[in-house]
Amino acid sequence: MSNAMQTHGHPSWIQHSGPDPVAARKFYENSLGWNVADMPMQDGSSYAGIMVGEAPVGGFMPVPAPQGAWTVYITVDDVDARYAKALKAGATGVSEPADFPGVGRIGTITDPFGASIALITYESMQNA
């Protein structure tokens, strides 16, 4: 059985962002029956994680965003190299690769066709 968080090319996380994270969480809990649990973060805050069984598969961005959207995170072997390669192939950078303690290194692009995607290398991969 493969670990999505450590398999290059695997969609490994989904994240909702929007103007009212609390209301969005309640909407999905009520309409889809999702189990959403507060997960403690290293900085002392919490993150609303979408749970399947005992494992989180996504969550709700706690900081409000102007427009609602879902972001798909794709695991890559090297965020910086894959981000640079995507830009050379015609993508636009949304957010340059950066470290997120307790999570990993993340960069976001918009492909030449207008779709955004996040690239992630988890800390567990960097320390392996």
Secondary structure, 3 states (H helix, E strand, C coil): CCCHHHCCCCEEEEEEECCCHHHHHHHHHHHHCCEEEEEECCCCCEEEEEEECCEEEEEECCCCCCCCEEEEEEECCCHHHHHHHHHHCCCEEEEEEEEECCCEEEEEEECCCCCEEEEEEEHHHHCC
